[in-house]
Every structure is written in structure tokens, then in C-alpha cells.
């Protein structure tokens, strides 16, 4: 819960509060849950679709693509999350 709250704060500070969308917990095929048994963490979904760039197909679709401009945003969020975590200690 603390990791999720920190992520929510970071997203709000970096992108604005309207960028955060709370979704219910879900299961998937990720191994992330096994990591969280040892170390607390949070999993976020970073939207990478952009119809103008042909990036509007879901994962595993033969035409799947991402808008690579979102990689900068994802990096900013990761760095800011790490800084917030380290400054908390």
C-alpha cells in the first residue's frame, strides 16, 4: 500500500493528478507477484498508445507498436519514484 501511495504521489507531481487512474487489482501472467513476496513494490501501467502514430493495437497483436515518446515519461516516473524512496529513508 505504501508503494502504491508513493507511485500515486509521483505520478501526480510529474504528470498532474489527472494522469493517475486507479484501477482494481488484477491478476496476469507476470512474475511480479513472486518478487513482491520478498520485496514490497508496485506495478503501474504506462499508456503507450497513439492512434496518430499507428500505436493503437493491443499487446500480442501482429500490428502492436508503442509510441516511443512515452519512454521518456516512464523514465521520469521511475527516477522520481527512486528519489522519493531514497529521500524517505
Helices and strands as residue ranges (DSSP letters): H 2-15, G 17-19, H 32-36, G 51-53, H 70-88
